[in-house]
């Protein structure tokens, strides 16, 4: 496949001169829109996404565009659930500190083995991604994602170096102009803090009718996308003990894999409404959802 621009162009005097023109042309709309267009063009991104993560709330999707044909899912799925497994979201404080980060900067272990890759990323048709992250000025974050599709190549080191060099400028624009990226009526918005709290409560109480407190701690970290090694470090236990807890979790929930666990959790929270302290699994089993087998739980 032929590429319009060489990675060697990025970071040169000519490119920074171009960025200055993009920034200063006051007759062509907000600078942030022009900057995003320039980055998409020069970094050959097949999709771009601007997310606003309010403090302790689900994300708002301010801007989204896809120019490849490999996508099989909808971005609303990310907003409603899968952002919880996104390594950029999990490490958003670190990404904010850096200003920009590539996918390889935030992944923990083999990315292809992660639940986020299997449940969302692959169907999104993405191969690689880089992000800029800025403060929203209200305790939250604004994130600009530039993705490459499966038909492309990974971002080159020279492209990532150019991204880091221009990050202060991009992040300053994101911080100051993120509200201009989309008209309020066109944003893909979610319920704010309340929805995030509902998901957090659901995850904290999921399976409490059948699991021990330690098993629930392990499962909570599993649902956040952590590996067995990370769970062991977080809970100060041996990796072998984590494997034992995981085996018991699978047996009690009548599932056989992490994929099935995540699927069961998403099905449950999307099918029933719970109050703080309630086990979504109990209500899900009581509802008798006919499309899948659910474990027998107390109170169902």
C-alpha positions in Angstrom: 0.0 0.0 0.0 1.3 3.5 -0.9 1.4 6.1 1.8 0.9 9.8 0.9 3.3 11.1 3.5 6.6 9.8 4.7 7.0 9.5 8.5 10.3 11.4 8.0 8.3 14.5 7.2 6.9 14.6 10.7 8.9 16.6 13.2 10.7 18.6 10.5 10.9 22.4 10.3 8.4 22.2 7.4 5.9 20.3 9.4 6.1 22.7 12.4 5.7 25.6 10.0 2.6 23.9 8.7 1.3 23.5 12.2 1.9 27.2 12.8 -0.3 28.0 9.8 -3.0 25.6 11.0 -3.0 27.2 14.4 -3.0 30.8 13.2 -5.6 30.7 10.4 -8.5 32.4 12.2 -10.7 32.3 9.1 -11.1 28.6 8.9 -13.0 27.8 12.2 -11.7 26.7 15.6 -8.0 25.8 15.7 -8.7 22.5 17.4 -10.7 21.2 14.5 -7.9 22.2 12.0 -5.3 20.7 14.3 -7.2 17.4 14.4 -7.6 17.4 10.6 -3.9 18.0 10.2 -3.0 15.2 12.6 -5.4 12.7 11.0 -3.9 13.6 7.6 -0.2 13.6 8.5 -0.4 10.6 10.8 -2.6 8.7 8.4 -5.2 7.8 10.9 -8.2 5.8 9.7 -10.4 6.8 12.6 -10.4 9.5 15.2 -12.3 10.0 18.4 -12.5 12.8 20.9 -13.7 11.7 24.4 -14.6 13.8 27.4 -14.2 11.8 30.6 -15.9 13.9 33.4 -14.6 13.2 36.9 -16.1 9.9 38.0 -18.5 9.6 35.1 -19.0 7.8 31.8 -17.5 9.4 28.8 -19.1 11.8 26.3 -18.2 11.2 22.7 -17.6 14.7 21.3 -16.2 13.8 17.8 -16.0 10.5 16.0 -15.1 9.6 12.4 -14.1 6.4 10.6 -12.7 6.1 7.1 -12.1 2.4 6.9 -14.4 -0.6 6.2 -13.2 -3.0 8.8 -15.4 -1.8 11.7 -18.1 -4.2 12.7 -19.3 -2.7 16.0 -20.6 0.7 17.1 -18.8 3.3 19.1 -21.8 3.5 21.5 -20.7 0.1 22.8 -17.4 1.7 23.9 -19.3 4.5 25.7 -21.7 2.2 27.4 -19.4 -0.5 28.7 -16.1 -1.2 27.0 -14.3 2.0 28.0 -13.9 0.3 31.4 -11.4 -2.1 29.8 -9.6 0.5 27.6 -5.9 0.7 28.6 -5.9 4.4 27.8 -8.8 4.9 30.2 -7.4 2.6 32.9 -4.1 4.6 32.7 -5.6 8.0 32.0 -3.8 9.8 34.8 -0.4 8.5 33.5 -1.4 9.4 29.9 -2.3 12.9 31.1 1.0 13.2 32.8 2.8 12.2 29.6 0.6 14.4 27.4 0.5 11.7 24.7 1.0 8.0 24.6 0.9 5.1 22.1 -0.9 1.8 22.6 2.4 0.1 23.4 2.9 2.6 26.3 -0.2 1.5 28.1 -0.8 -2.2 27.4 -0.1 -4.7 30.1 1.1 -8.0 28.6 0.1 -9.3 25.1 -2.6 -7.0 23.9 -4.2 -9.6 21.6 -4.9 -11.7 24.8 -6.8 -8.9 26.5 -10.5 -8.9 26.9 -10.6 -5.3 25.5 -9.0 -6.5 22.3 -11.2 -9.6 21.9 -14.5 -7.9 22.8 -14.1 -4.4 21.3 -10.8 -3.6 19.5 -10.8 -6.4 16.9 -14.4 -5.7 15.9 -13.5 -2.0 15.7 -11.1 -3.0 12.9 -8.1 -1.3 14.6 -4.5 -2.3 14.6 -2.8 0.6 16.4 -3.6 3.8 18.3 -2.1 6.8 19.8 -3.7 9.4 22.1 -3.3 12.9 23.4 -4.8 13.7 26.8 -5.5 17.0 28.5 -7.3 18.3 31.6 -10.9 19.5 31.0 -10.4 22.1 33.8 -13.1 20.4 35.9 -11.3 17.5 37.4 -11.8 15.3 34.3 -9.9 14.6 31.1 -10.3 15.1 27.3 -8.7 12.4 25.1 -8.0 12.6 21.4 -7.5 9.1 19.8 -6.0 8.5 16.4 -6.4 4.9 15.2 -5.0 2.9 12.3 -7.0 0.1 10.8 -6.0 -3.5 10.2 -5.2 -2.7 6.6 -2.5 -0.3 7.7 0.9 -0.6 9.5 1.9 0.1 13.1 2.9 3.7 13.9 6.6 4.1 13.3 9.0 5.3 16.0 9.5 8.5 14.1 5.8 9.2 14.1 5.5 8.5 17.8 8.5 10.9 18.4 6.7 13.6 16.4 3.5 13.0 18.4 5.4 13.5 21.7 7.1 16.7 20.3 3.8 18.3 19.3 1.8 17.1 22.4 2.1 20.3 24.4 0.5 22.3 21.6 -2.3 19.7 21.0 -3.0 19.3 24.7 -3.2 23.1 25.1 -5.8 23.2 22.3 -7.8 20.3 23.8 -7.8 21.9 27.2 -8.9 25.3 25.9 -11.3 24.4 23.0 -12.7 20.9 23.7 -16.2 22.4 24.2 -16.1 23.7 20.6 -15.7 20.3 19.0 -19.3 19.5 18.6 -22.7 21.2 19.1 -24.4 20.0 22.3 -27.2 18.4 20.3 -24.9 16.3 18.2 -22.7 14.9 21.0 -23.1 11.3 22.0 -23.8 11.8 25.7 -24.4 9.5 28.6 -26.0 10.1 32.0 -23.1 11.6 34.0 -22.0 10.6 37.4 -25.0 8.5 38.2 -24.4 6.0 35.4 -20.8 5.5 36.3 -21.8 4.9 39.9 -24.4 2.4 38.8 -21.7 0.5 36.9 -19.3 0.6 39.8 -22.0 -0.6 42.2 -23.0 -3.4 39.8 -19.4 -4.6 39.4 -18.7 -4.4 43.2 -21.8 -6.4 44.0 -21.8 -8.8 41.0 -21.9 -12.4 42.2 -22.0 -11.5 46.0 -24.7 -14.1 46.5 -22.4 -16.9 45.5 -18.8 -15.7 45.9 -16.6 -15.1 48.9 -15.3 -11.5 49.6 -11.9 -12.5 48.3 -13.3 -14.1 45.2 -15.3 -10.9 44.5 -12.1 -8.8 44.9 -10.3 -11.0 42.4 -13.3 -10.9 40.0 -13.6 -7.1 40.3 -10.0 -6.7 39.1 -10.6 -9.3 36.3 -13.5 -7.3 35.1 -11.3 -4.2 35.0 -9.0 -6.0 32.6 -6.1 -6.8 35.0 -3.9 -9.9 34.4 -3.4 -12.6 37.0 0.1 -11.2 37.7 -1.3 -7.7 38.3 -4.1 -9.1 40.5 -1.5 -11.0 42.6 0.5 -7.8 43.1 -2.6 -5.7 43.9 -3.9 -8.2 46.5 -0.4 -9.2 47.8 -1.1 -12.9 47.1 0.7 -15.5 45.0 -0.3 -15.8 41.3 -1.1 -19.5 41.9 -3.7 -18.3 44.5 -5.2 -16.0 42.0 -5.6 -19.0 39.6 -7.4 -21.0 42.3 -9.8 -18.1 43.1 -10.4 -17.8 39.3 -11.2 -21.5 39.0 -13.7 -21.2 41.9 -15.3 -18.1 40.4 -15.8 -19.9 37.1 -17.3 -23.0 38.8 -19.7 -21.0 41.0 -20.9 -18.8 38.0 -21.2 -21.8 35.7 -18.8 -20.4 33.1 -15.6 -21.6 31.6 -13.5 -18.6 30.7 -12.8 -14.9 31.2 -14.7 -14.2 28.0 -17.8 -15.8 29.4 -17.4 -13.9 32.7 -17.3 -10.6 30.9 -20.2 -11.5 28.6 -22.3 -12.6 31.6 -21.5 -9.3 33.4 -22.4 -7.1 30.4 -25.6 -9.1 29.8 -26.6 -8.7 33.4 -26.0 -5.0 33.8 -27.7 -4.3 30.4 -30.8 -6.4 31.3 -31.7 -5.4 34.8 -31.6 -2.3 37.0 -30.1 -2.6 40.5 -29.9 -0.6 43.6 -26.6 -0.2 45.7 -26.0 -3.4 47.6 -28.0 -5.6 45.2 -26.4 -8.5 43.3 -27.2 -7.9 39.5 -26.7 -11.6 39.0 -29.7 -12.5 41.3 -32.0 -10.2 39.4 -30.6 -11.4 36.1 -31.2 -15.1 37.0 -34.7 -14.2 38.3 -35.5 -12.5 35.0 -35.0 -15.9 33.3 -33.2 -14.5 30.2 -33.8 -17.2 27.6 -30.7 -16.5 25.4 -28.2 -18.0 27.8 -27.8 -20.3 30.8 -27.3 -18.4 34.1 -26.0 -19.9 37.3 -28.3 -20.8 40.2 -27.9 -18.2 42.8 -29.4 -17.5 46.2 -32.6 -15.5 46.0 -33.2 -16.2 42.3 
